[in-house]
Amino acid sequence: MNNWKEYFLETTIDLGYSYFIGEQVKNFKVKQKQITANITSNENYHAIIDLVDHFYLEKMVCSCPCLSNDHCPHLVAVLFEYNKYLQKKDANNSAYLVSYAEDSQIRPFLKMILKENDHLAKRFQQYIYSDASFDINKYQAYYEKQSASSLKKEPADKKRGLKKKKQILSVKQMEYLNYSKQKIQHTIQENWHSPTIRTQYVNYLLKNRIYKEAEKVLQESLLLDRQSPDLVQLHRYSLKKLYYKLGKKEAYINQVFKLLIENDALDMNLVHQLKKTCSKDEWISLRNRLFQELHNHQDIGLLYSQEKCYDLLLNRVLETSGIKEANRYFNILKKQTPEALLQKYEYELRKIAHTMTTRNHYHKLVRYIEEMATLPNSMISVQLLIKELKEKYPRKKAMIQELKLLEKKM
């Protein structure tokens, strides 16, 4: 069951865990193959998770405004709660225990059991080598023998080809083969152009707590890989994590800020982490910089709504052509600025009615009008809009049918 963590961003897991620890998961229920719960954060959200055989996730839905599930800390909080539920319900169930255990727990336990039971040790050996896994000692002897022999016999151009073959060794493999620190560094330098090798080297440095060198490599990688936004993002996340570990607050804030302004999607979990790191005055200053940098970002409304800057959110909705943004933030603006939202809906629905040509389009139009009708003091405006559309488009028979059905319901 712990595999579900691989689906979520690390930052999402951190925030979700804080909700779980803070006992913000309410009304948690497991019925047959479905989990339901309410999560209280800035708002109250409802989560539904469908399961297969109580262990495998099939479908997850949350009512929060997160753009995708892997960004949703509320789902994470519910899954932590489900782990707790399973642990209490059936701690002796072997399938649950295996799914719940971490590698760091399994390996020491396995070593202990195999030492105590020769029969199990032999079975385990057969099992792990059945997939053609290699014996490190044999591999090392064979590799060194072949390398020495080929270098004596082959011409220069083929030596270069052999050199390329040697580059397939990862840093982890070099560690297994007992390469010295100097030899590992030499091999890394030979392949410095490779982002994969540099990333492996960073992991090696972090594991050995060589933090200063890891920071240097990551900073250089930002320059070397600047043509690849995905790689730059990867390096920034690594730097962010490193600076947090080292307690370098300013450097940490700088990386989080750049992640926010450089990414296509606005990660609200990063916003939460940034806000948590700053004092109130620091956050207001940073927030205003984010407002400026992300003014034209497609998701800036999420930040406005979280910060309760409803005037900015309304301006964003009014300035954006179409009804999509108004619909996206309908529930928020319905409470804060219902009159302006009503006018936006009237204006946009008149426009889209002109371009609609199919029954599916008319269904969508009716749904928007129904939504508009939930606004305070909107009924007269809704009735006038329906009347206007029926008179303006007499040839759109399907539209008129749908509008008449709506009138009967209202």
C-alpha positions in Angstrom: 0.0 0.0 0.0 3.0 2.3 0.5 3.4 2.4 -3.3 0.8 5.1 -3.5 3.5 7.6 -2.3 5.2 7.2 -5.7 2.2 8.8 -7.4 2.5 12.1 -5.5 5.1 14.9 -5.4 7.3 14.9 -2.3 6.0 18.3 -1.3 2.5 17.1 -1.7 3.2 14.2 0.7 4.8 16.5 3.2 1.7 18.8 3.3 -0.7 15.9 3.3 1.1 14.3 6.2 0.8 17.5 8.1 -3.0 17.5 7.6 -3.1 13.8 8.7 -1.0 14.5 11.9 -3.0 17.6 12.6 -6.2 15.4 12.6 -7.7 17.4 9.8 -9.2 14.3 8.2 -12.9 14.2 9.3 -15.8 11.8 8.7 -13.4 9.1 7.4 -15.4 6.1 6.2 -14.5 2.8 4.3 -17.5 1.1 2.7 -16.9 -2.0 0.5 -14.3 -0.7 -2.0 -14.6 3.1 -1.4 -13.0 5.5 1.0 -14.7 8.9 1.7 -13.6 11.7 3.9 -13.7 15.4 4.5 -10.4 17.4 4.9 -10.3 20.8 6.6 -7.5 23.1 5.5 -8.2 26.7 4.3 -11.6 25.3 3.1 -13.5 22.1 3.6 -12.9 19.5 0.8 -14.4 16.1 0.1 -12.4 13.2 -1.1 -13.5 9.9 -2.7 -11.0 7.1 -3.4 -12.1 3.9 -5.1 -10.1 0.7 -4.3 -9.5 -2.7 -5.8 -9.2 -5.5 -3.1 -8.5 -2.8 -0.4 -4.9 -2.4 -1.5 -4.9 -0.9 -5.1 -6.0 2.5 -6.0 -8.4 2.7 -8.9 -9.8 6.3 -8.9 -9.3 9.3 -6.7 -11.3 12.5 -6.7 -11.1 15.6 -4.5 -13.3 18.7 -4.5 -10.3 21.1 -4.0 -9.0 23.3 -6.9 -5.7 21.4 -7.4 -5.1 20.9 -11.1 -4.1 17.2 -10.8 -4.2 14.5 -8.2 -0.4 14.3 -7.8 -0.6 17.9 -6.5 -3.5 17.2 -4.0 -2.4 17.0 -0.3 -6.0 16.2 0.8 -5.9 12.8 -1.0 -2.5 12.2 0.6 -4.0 12.9 4.1 -6.8 10.5 3.4 -4.4 7.7 2.3 -2.3 8.1 5.5 -5.6 7.8 7.4 -6.4 4.6 5.4 -3.0 3.2 6.2 -3.7 3.8 9.9 -7.1 2.2 9.5 -5.6 -1.0 7.9 -3.0 -1.2 10.6 -5.6 -1.2 13.3 -8.0 -3.5 11.4 -5.6 -6.3 10.5 -2.0 -5.9 11.7 -1.4 -9.6 11.3 -2.4 -9.8 7.7 0.7 -10.7 5.7 -0.4 -8.9 2.5 -0.9 -5.7 4.4 2.4 -6.0 6.3 4.4 -6.5 3.1 2.7 -3.6 1.3 3.1 -1.3 4.3 6.7 -2.1 5.1 9.6 0.2 3.8 12.8 -1.1 2.2 14.7 0.1 5.2 12.7 -2.3 7.3 12.6 -5.3 4.9 16.3 -5.6 4.3 17.5 -6.0 7.9 14.7 -8.4 8.7 15.5 -10.4 5.6 19.2 -10.6 6.5 18.3 -11.9 10.0 15.9 -14.5 8.7 18.3 -15.8 6.0 21.1 -16.2 8.6 18.8 -18.3 10.7 17.4 -20.5 8.0 19.7 -22.1 5.3 16.8 -23.6 3.4 15.2 -20.1 3.0 18.6 -18.6 2.1 19.0 -21.1 -0.8 15.4 -20.5 -2.0 16.0 -16.7 -1.9 19.3 -17.1 -3.8 17.5 -19.1 -6.5 14.7 -16.5 -6.7 16.9 -13.4 -7.1 19.2 -15.0 -9.7 16.3 -16.4 -11.7 16.0 -13.1 -13.6 19.6 -13.3 -14.9 21.0 -11.0 -12.2 24.8 -11.0 -12.3 27.4 -12.0 -9.7 29.4 -8.8 -9.0 32.8 -10.5 -8.5 32.5 -12.5 -11.7 31.3 -9.4 -13.5 34.3 -7.3 -12.3 36.9 -10.0 -13.2 35.3 -10.5 -16.7 35.0 -6.7 -17.3 38.6 -5.9 -16.4 39.9 -8.9 -18.4 38.0 -7.9 -21.5 39.0 -4.2 -21.1 42.7 -5.0 -20.9 42.6 -7.5 -23.8 40.7 -5.2 -26.1 42.9 -2.2 -25.5 46.0 -4.1 -26.6 44.4 -5.4 -29.8 42.0 -2.8 -31.1 43.0 0.3 -33.2 42.4 3.8 -31.9 38.9 4.3 -33.3 37.7 1.0 -31.8 39.3 1.9 -28.4 37.0 5.0 -28.5 34.1 2.7 -29.1 35.1 0.6 -26.1 35.4 3.7 -24.0 31.8 4.5 -24.8 30.8 1.1 -23.7 32.5 1.6 -20.3 30.4 4.7 -19.8 27.3 2.6 -19.2 28.4 2.0 -15.6 26.4 4.0 -13.2 27.8 5.5 -10.0 25.9 2.9 -8.1 27.6 0.1 -10.1 31.0 1.7 -9.6 30.3 1.6 -5.9 29.4 -2.1 -6.1 32.6 -2.7 -7.9 34.5 -1.0 -5.1 35.9 1.9 -7.2 37.8 4.4 -5.2 36.4 7.9 -4.6 39.1 9.2 -7.0 38.2 6.7 -9.7 34.5 7.5 -9.4 35.2 11.2 -9.7 37.5 10.7 -12.7 34.8 8.6 -14.5 32.2 11.3 -13.7 34.4 14.1 -15.1 34.9 12.1 -18.3 31.1 12.0 -18.8 30.3 15.4 -17.3 28.2 16.3 -20.4 25.6 13.7 -19.3 22.8 15.0 -17.0 22.1 11.5 -15.9 25.7 11.0 -14.7 25.7 14.3 -12.9 22.4 13.5 -11.2 23.8 10.1 -10.1 26.9 11.9 -8.8 24.8 14.4 -6.8 22.9 11.5 -5.2 26.3 9.8 -4.4 27.6 13.1 -2.8 24.4 13.6 -0.8 24.5 10.0 0.5 28.1 10.6 1.6 27.1 14.0 3.1 29.4 15.9 0.8 27.0 18.8 0.7 29.2 21.6 -0.6 30.3 19.6 -3.6 26.7 18.5 -4.3 25.5 22.2 -4.2 28.4 23.1 -6.6 27.4 20.3 -9.1 23.7 21.3 -9.0 24.5 25.0 -9.6 26.7 24.1 -12.6 24.0 21.8 -13.9 21.5 24.7 -13.9 23.8 26.3 -16.5 24.7 23.2 -18.5 21.1 22.1 -18.8 19.5 25.5 -19.2 18.1 24.5 -22.6 15.9 21.8 -20.9 13.3 23.2 -18.6 12.5 19.8 -17.2 16.1 19.2 -16.1 16.4 22.7 -14.7 13.3 22.0 -12.6 14.8 18.7 -11.4 18.0 20.5 -10.3 16.0 23.3 -8.5 14.0 20.7 -6.6 17.3 19.0 -5.5 18.8 22.4 -4.5 15.6 23.3 -2.6 15.7 20.1 -0.6 19.5 20.5 0.1 19.1 24.1 1.3 16.2 23.1 3.5 18.4 20.3 5.0 21.2 22.8 5.6 19.0 25.5 7.0 20.0 28.0 4.3 16.8 30.0 4.4 17.5 32.6 1.8 18.8 30.1 -0.7 15.8 27.9 -0.1 13.4 30.7 -0.6 15.2 31.7 -3.8 14.8 28.2 -5.3 11.2 27.9 -4.3 10.4 31.3 -5.8 12.1 30.3 -9.1 10.3 27.0 -9.2 7.0 28.9 -8.9 7.7 31.5 -11.7 9.4 29.1 -14.1 6.9 26.2 -14.2 3.9 25.9 -16.5 1.6 24.9 -13.7 1.4 26.8 -10.4 2.2 24.4 -7.6 0.2 25.6 -4.6 2.1 23.2 -2.4 5.2 25.2 -3.1 3.3 28.4 -2.3 2.4 26.8 1.1 6.0 25.9 1.8 7.2 29.3 0.9 4.7 31.0 3.1 5.5 28.7 6.0 9.2 29.6 5.8 8.7 33.4 5.9 7.6 35.9 8.5 4.4 37.7 7.8 6.1 40.8 6.4 8.5 38.7 4.3 5.6 36.8 2.9 3.7 39.9 1.9 6.7 41.2 0.0 7.3 37.8 -1.7 3.6 37.4 -2.5 3.5 40.8 -4.2 6.5 39.8 -6.3 4.7 36.6 -7.2 1.6 38.6 -8.2 3.8 40.7 -10.5 5.8 37.8 -12.0 2.7 35.6 -12.5 0.3 38.3 -13.6 -0.3 36.5 -17.0 0.0 33.0 -15.7 -3.0 30.7 -16.4 -3.3 29.7 -12.7 -2.7 33.1 -11.0 -6.4 33.0 -9.9 -5.5 30.1 -7.5 -3.0 32.3 -5.7 -5.4 35.2 -5.6 -8.1 33.0 -4.1 -5.9 31.4 -1.5 -4.7 34.8 -0.4 -8.2 36.1 -0.3 -7.4 38.9 -2.7 -10.9 38.8 -4.2 -10.6 42.2 -6.0 -7.6 40.9 -7.9 -9.4 37.6 -8.6 -12.4 39.4 -9.9 -10.3 41.6 -12.2 -8.6 38.5 -13.5 -12.0 36.9 -14.3 -13.4 40.0 -15.9 -10.3 40.6 -18.0 -10.2 37.0 -19.3 -12.3 36.4 -22.4 -14.8 33.6 -22.2 -16.7 32.0 -19.3 -14.1 29.4 -18.3 -12.4 31.5 -15.6 -15.7 32.8 -14.2 -16.9 29.2 -14.0 -13.7 28.0 -12.4 -14.0 30.5 -9.5 -17.8 30.6 -9.4 -18.2 29.4 -5.8 -15.7 31.9 -4.4 -16.9 34.9 -6.3 -20.6 33.9 -5.7 -20.0 34.7 -2.0 -17.7 37.8 -2.5 -18.9 39.7 -5.6 -22.2 38.1 -6.9 -23.4 41.2 -8.8 -20.2 41.4 -10.9 -20.2 37.7 -11.5 -23.9 37.8 -12.7 -23.0 40.5 -15.2 -20.0 38.5 -16.5 -22.2 35.4 -17.0 -24.9 37.4 -18.9 -22.3 39.0 -21.2 -20.4 35.8 -21.9 -23.5 33.6 -22.4 -24.9 36.0 -25.0 -21.6 35.7 -26.9 -21.3 31.9 -26.7 -25.0 31.3 -27.7 -24.2 33.0 -31.0 -21.5 30.4 -31.9 -23.3 27.3 -30.6 -24.6 24.8 -33.2 -25.1 21.4 -31.6 -27.3 19.8 -29.0 -24.2 19.2 -26.7 -23.4 22.9 -26.9 -27.0 23.8 -25.9 -26.8 21.4 -22.9 -23.7 23.2 -21.8 -25.4 26.6 -22.3 -28.3 25.4 -20.1 -26.0 24.2 -17.4 -24.3 27.7 -17.3 -27.7 29.4 -17.1 -28.7 27.0 -14.2 -25.5 28.0 -12.5 -26.2 31.7 -13.1 -29.6 31.2 -11.5 -28.1 30.2 -8.2 -26.6 33.7 -7.8 -28.5 36.1 -5.4 -31.2 38.2 -7.1 -30.5 36.6 -10.4 -33.9 35.2 -11.4 -35.2 38.3 -13.4 -31.9 38.4 -15.3 -32.1 34.7 -16.1 -35.7 34.9 -17.3 -34.8 37.9 -19.5 -31.8 36.2 -21.0 -33.8 33.0 -21.8 -36.5 35.2 -23.5 -33.8 37.1 -25.4 -32.1 34.0 -26.7 -35.4 32.4 -27.8 -36.3 35.5 -29.8 -32.9 36.1 -31.3 -32.3 32.5 -32.5 -35.7 31.2 -33.7 -34.0 28.8 -36.2 -32.0 27.1 -33.5 -34.8 24.6 -32.7 -32.7 22.4 -30.5 -31.6 25.4 -28.4 -35.2 26.6 -28.0 -36.2 23.1 -26.9 -33.5 23.0 -24.2 -34.4 26.5 -23.0 -38.1 25.6 -22.7 -37.2 22.5 -20.7 -35.1 24.7 -18.4 -38.0 27.2 -18.0 -40.3 24.3 -16.8 -37.7 23.3 -14.2 -37.3 26.8 -12.8 
